[in-house]
């Protein structure tokens, strides 16, 4: 998918609306280079008008040598002969004016045609991975961990990540990130047979740190209308457009959560160091084992992990029969960051909690995760396959179990 390099969030929203569904925005050329390292099949880079001319031309020149199959489209507020000449010498494929939306779209289509011609027939789509964050008990900080994990996975914009709020009755992802979505999963209701990336793209809200969010419905009565088949279609479509799809779930094994768990590649289970939570987590792990969900791909995250409560990580591992993958200590800084709408991994990347969450992200990706650049605020933006009629009983979901 096209990648846009533009530091101004308002301009990002405007230009992404003119680009194909799934287009991705980063705020600096170095993040664009990191993105290209992660996505060797990228075909076009769009350089926005807020970049300085020298920075844009330097990026053009570097890509001309390092990645000759990637077309560069330079967007400028005003065109003149000098700019056109310098841009073409630097290797830009096209130069268009920022207010000419049609020209931007045409330049991207032509870049895609060129890429297809250079690549030849074939070329399989690489699917992203689904990471489900689950806890059988509310109040353990699951949403806070899901938000911070998703932000850590973006690698400062080098990876494309979508966070899905599947707590359909009382989802808090949007408010945790101080986003004000104009659309949510509610607008996808009834689209089980027709949902595609173009439609889904219009339901996503953009966070400033290159993270897209599919928000939960604003009212709990919508929950029953979000069918398991729709959840399945959404997740499978998002796999095609994102490197990682992080799913924040409700604290229950309802049909929608079970569908997400069936689709998951990695399951992060959040627990706190209290006996009722650990009892519920143990039962949940037994259920996941019975259903053969994410076997060998479950990761235990201890939140508010303080030895002073009398239960340590060693005892937790003994009780649950699985190793602890990450521990996040109790910290007022996490609550303060959440209340400020700037999650801890972004607001304070060097905080011990941020480092613990990035370490978990590294374990999930198999690669080191660098700290993101601190940001302030967020911007909304306009940025799904197969059918599976599932039974409502969890005991009929075990893989290979007769229907």
C-alpha positions in Angstrom: 0.0 0.0 0.0 1.2 3.6 -0.6 3.1 5.3 2.1 2.8 9.0 2.8 5.5 11.1 4.4 4.0 14.2 6.0 4.6 15.7 9.4 1.3 17.7 9.7 -1.6 15.6 11.0 -4.3 17.7 9.2 -2.5 17.3 5.9 -2.1 13.6 6.5 -5.8 13.2 6.9 -6.5 15.2 3.7 -4.0 13.4 1.5 -4.8 9.9 2.8 -8.4 10.5 1.8 -7.2 11.0 -1.8 -5.1 7.8 -1.7 -6.2 4.1 -2.1 -7.7 2.3 0.9 -5.0 1.1 3.2 -2.6 3.9 2.5 -0.2 4.5 5.4 1.2 7.7 6.9 4.5 8.4 8.6 5.8 11.7 9.9 9.4 11.7 8.7 11.7 10.3 6.0 13.6 8.1 8.4 10.3 6.4 9.4 9.5 5.9 5.7 12.9 4.1 5.2 12.1 1.9 8.2 8.7 1.2 6.7 10.3 0.2 3.4 12.7 -2.2 5.3 9.6 -3.9 6.7 7.7 -3.8 3.3 10.0 -4.7 0.4 7.1 -4.9 -2.0 6.0 -1.2 -1.5 5.5 0.5 -4.9 5.1 4.2 -4.2 6.1 6.9 -1.7 4.2 10.1 -1.5 6.2 13.1 -0.1 3.8 15.6 1.5 3.9 19.4 1.1 5.0 20.1 4.7 8.4 18.5 4.1 11.1 21.0 3.2 12.1 20.9 -0.4 15.7 19.9 0.5 14.4 17.0 2.7 12.0 15.8 0.0 14.6 15.9 -2.7 17.2 14.1 -0.5 14.6 11.4 0.1 14.0 11.1 -3.7 17.7 10.9 -4.4 18.2 8.1 -1.8 15.3 6.1 -3.1 16.4 6.5 -6.7 19.6 4.5 -5.8 18.4 2.2 -3.0 15.0 1.3 -4.3 14.6 2.0 -8.0 11.3 0.0 -8.2 9.6 2.4 -5.8 8.0 5.4 -7.5 8.2 8.8 -5.7 5.4 11.3 -6.0 6.2 14.8 -4.7 3.3 16.9 -3.5 3.9 20.6 -3.3 1.7 23.6 -2.5 3.0 25.5 -5.6 4.8 24.3 -8.7 7.4 26.1 -10.6 10.0 25.2 -13.3 12.9 25.1 -10.8 11.1 22.7 -8.5 10.1 20.4 -11.4 13.6 20.3 -12.7 15.2 19.5 -9.4 12.6 16.9 -8.6 13.1 15.0 -11.8 16.9 15.1 -11.4 16.4 13.7 -7.9 14.4 10.8 -9.3 10.8 11.8 -8.5 8.3 10.0 -10.8 5.8 12.8 -10.6 5.2 16.2 -9.0 1.6 17.3 -8.3 0.0 20.3 -6.6 -1.4 19.6 -3.1 -4.9 20.8 -4.0 -5.2 18.6 -7.1 -6.7 15.5 -5.5 -7.4 13.9 -8.9 -3.7 14.3 -10.0 -2.5 12.6 -6.8 -4.8 9.6 -7.3 -3.7 9.4 -11.0 0.0 9.5 -10.1 -0.4 6.7 -7.6 -2.4 4.5 -10.1 0.4 5.0 -12.7 3.0 4.1 -10.1 1.1 0.9 -9.3 0.8 0.0 -13.1 4.6 0.5 -13.4 5.3 -1.7 -10.4 3.1 -4.5 -11.7 4.8 -4.3 -15.1 8.2 -4.5 -13.4 7.2 -7.3 -11.1 5.4 -9.4 -13.7 2.5 -11.8 -13.0 1.9 -13.5 -9.7 3.0 -12.2 -6.3 1.1 -13.5 -3.3 -0.4 -11.2 -0.7 1.4 -11.4 2.6 -1.1 -11.6 5.5 -0.7 -9.8 8.8 -0.9 -11.4 12.2 -3.7 -11.2 14.7 -2.8 -10.6 18.3 -5.7 -10.9 20.8 -5.4 -9.4 24.2 -7.7 -11.2 26.7 -8.5 -11.5 30.3 -11.4 -13.3 31.9 -11.7 -10.7 34.6 -12.4 -7.0 34.2 -10.4 -4.2 35.9 -7.0 -5.8 35.3 -5.8 -3.0 32.9 -6.4 -5.1 29.7 -7.3 -2.1 27.5 -4.4 0.0 28.7 -2.0 -2.9 27.9 -3.7 -3.5 24.5 -3.4 0.2 23.6 0.3 0.4 24.6 1.2 -2.9 23.0 -0.4 -1.8 19.7 1.5 1.5 19.8 4.8 -0.4 20.5 4.1 -2.7 17.5 3.9 0.3 15.1 7.6 0.7 15.5 7.2 4.5 15.2 5.3 4.1 11.9 7.5 1.4 10.3 4.8 -1.2 10.8 1.1 -0.9 9.9 -1.0 -1.7 12.9 -4.8 -1.7 13.5 -6.3 -1.9 17.0 -9.8 -3.4 17.1 -12.0 -2.7 20.1 -14.1 -5.9 20.4 -15.5 -5.0 23.9 -18.7 -4.3 22.1 -20.8 -3.2 25.1 -18.3 -1.1 27.0 -15.2 -0.6 24.9 -12.7 2.1 26.1 -10.0 2.1 23.5 -11.1 5.4 21.9 -11.5 7.3 25.2 -8.2 5.8 26.4 -6.5 7.4 23.4 -8.6 10.5 23.4 -10.0 9.8 20.0 -13.4 10.9 18.9 -14.5 8.5 16.1 -17.1 9.5 13.6 -17.6 5.8 12.7 -17.3 2.5 14.6 -17.8 -1.2 14.0 -21.5 -0.4 14.1 -21.5 0.9 10.5 -20.2 -2.5 9.3 -23.3 -4.3 10.7 -25.0 -6.2 7.9 -21.9 -6.3 5.7 -20.9 -9.9 6.3 -21.1 -10.7 2.6 -19.8 -7.5 1.1 -17.3 -5.9 3.5 -13.9 -5.1 1.8 -10.9 -2.9 2.7 -12.3 0.1 0.9 -15.4 0.1 3.1 -13.6 -0.8 6.2 -11.0 1.9 5.6 -13.7 4.5 6.1 -14.6 3.2 9.5 -11.1 3.5 11.0 -9.9 6.3 13.1 -6.2 7.4 12.9 -4.1 8.0 16.0 -1.2 10.3 15.4 1.4 7.7 16.0 0.5 5.8 12.8 -2.0 3.5 14.5 -5.5 2.9 13.1 -8.4 2.1 15.4 -11.7 0.3 14.8 -13.8 1.7 17.6 -16.5 -0.2 19.6 -20.1 1.0 19.2 -21.0 4.0 21.3 -24.1 2.2 22.7 -24.1 -1.3 24.2 -27.4 -2.3 22.4 -25.4 -2.7 19.2 -23.5 -5.6 20.6 -26.0 -8.3 19.6 -26.1 -7.1 16.0 -22.3 -7.6 15.5 -22.4 -11.2 14.4 -19.5 -13.7 14.6 -19.5 -13.8 10.8 -19.0 -10.1 10.7 -16.1 -10.2 13.2 -14.5 -13.0 11.1 -14.8 -11.0 7.9 -13.4 -7.8 9.6 -10.3 -9.6 11.0 -9.6 -11.5 7.7 -9.8 -8.3 5.7 -7.6 -6.4 8.2 -5.0 -9.1 7.9 -4.6 -8.2 4.2 -4.0 -4.5 4.9 -2.0 -4.5 8.2 1.1 -6.1 9.5 -0.5 -6.6 12.9 -4.1 -6.5 14.1 -4.4 -6.2 17.8 -7.8 -7.1 19.3 -8.9 -5.8 22.7 -11.7 -8.1 24.0 -14.4 -8.1 26.6 -13.7 -10.2 29.7 -15.9 -13.1 28.6 -16.1 -16.1 26.2 -18.9 -14.6 24.1 -19.4 -15.6 20.4 -17.6 -12.5 19.1 -14.5 -13.0 21.4 -14.4 -16.7 20.6 -14.4 -15.9 16.9 -11.5 -13.5 17.4 -9.6 -16.1 19.4 -10.2 -18.7 16.6 -8.5 -16.3 14.3 -5.6 -15.3 16.6 -2.0 -16.0 15.9 -0.7 -14.8 19.3 -2.8 -14.5 22.5 -1.7 -12.1 25.3 -3.5 -13.0 28.6 -3.5 -10.2 31.2 -3.6 -11.0 34.9 -3.0 -9.3 38.2 -1.6 -10.7 41.4 -4.8 -11.5 43.2 -6.4 -14.8 43.9 -9.8 -14.2 42.2 -8.1 -13.1 39.0 -5.6 -16.0 39.0 -8.5 -18.4 39.5 -10.4 -17.0 36.6 -7.2 -17.0 34.4 -6.6 -20.6 35.2 -10.1 -21.6 34.1 -9.7 -19.5 31.0 -6.4 -21.2 30.1 -8.1 -24.6 30.6 -10.8 -23.4 28.2 -8.3 -22.2 25.6 -6.6 -25.6 25.9 -9.8 -27.5 25.4 -10.7 -25.4 22.4 -7.1 -25.7 21.0 -6.8 -21.9 20.7 -3.3 -20.4 20.2 -1.6 -23.5 21.6 2.1 -22.7 22.0 1.4 -19.0 21.3 0.0 -17.8 24.6 1.8 -15.0 26.5 1.1 -14.2 30.1 1.4 -10.5 31.0 1.3 -9.6 34.7 0.0 -6.1 35.3 0.5 -4.3 38.6 3.0 -6.9 39.4 4.3 -6.1 42.9 5.8 -8.8 45.2 4.5 -6.9 48.2 1.0 -8.4 47.7 2.4 -11.8 48.6 2.2 -13.5 45.3 5.3 -13.5 43.0 5.9 -14.4 39.4 7.2 -17.8 40.4 4.1 -18.7 42.3 1.9 -17.5 39.4 3.8 -19.7 37.0 3.3 -22.7 39.3 -0.4 -21.9 39.7 -1.1 -21.4 36.0 1.4 -23.8 34.5 2.8 -21.3 32.1 5.8 -18.9 32.1 5.3 -15.1 32.6 6.2 -13.3 29.4 6.1 -9.8 30.7 5.6 -7.9 34.0 4.4 -4.3 34.4 4.7 -2.9 37.9 2.2 -0.8 39.6 2.8 2.9 38.6 0.9 6.1 39.0 2.6 7.2 35.8 0.6 4.7 33.8 -2.7 6.0 35.1 -1.6 9.6 34.6 -0.6 8.9 31.0 -3.9 7.2 30.4 -5.8 10.1 31.9 -3.9 12.5 29.7 -4.7 10.5 26.6 -1.0 9.9 25.8 -0.3 6.2 26.5 2.9 5.5 28.5 4.9 4.0 25.6 4.5 7.2 23.7 4.5 9.8 26.6 7.4 8.3 28.4 9.2 5.7 26.1 12.0 5.1 28.7 9.7 4.3 31.5 10.2 0.8 32.9 6.6 0.0 32.0 7.2 1.1 28.4 10.3 -1.0 28.2 8.5 -4.1 29.5 5.7 -3.6 26.9 8.2 -3.1 24.1 10.0 -6.2 25.2 6.7 -8.1 24.8 6.2 -6.6 21.4 9.7 -7.7 20.4 8.9 -11.3 21.5 5.7 -11.2 19.5 7.4 -9.9 16.3 10.7 -11.7 16.7 12.5 -8.3 16.2 13.7 -5.5 18.5 11.2 -2.7 18.9 12.6 0.8 19.1 11.0 3.4 21.4 8.6 5.7 19.6 9.0 9.5 19.3 6.8 11.2 22.0 3.7 12.9 20.5 1.0 15.2 21.7 -2.6 14.6 20.7 -4.2 12.5 18.0 -6.1 13.0 14.7 -9.0 11.2 13.3 -8.9 10.1 9.7 -10.6 8.0 7.0 -7.9 5.2 6.5 -12.3 -7.4 5.9 -12.7 -12.4 4.2 -14.6 -15.7 4.0 -17.8 -16.7 5.8 -18.0 -19.0 8.8 -21.3 -19.7 10.4 -20.3 -20.7 13.9 -22.3 -22.4 16.6 -23.0 -20.4 19.8 -21.6 -23.2 22.0 -18.0 -23.0 22.9 -17.9 -26.7 23.2 -18.4 -27.0 19.4 -15.5 -24.8 18.6 -12.7 -27.2 19.3 -10.8 -27.7 16.1 -11.7 -31.0 14.5 -14.8 -31.4 16.8 -17.8 -32.7 14.9 -20.6 -30.2 14.4 
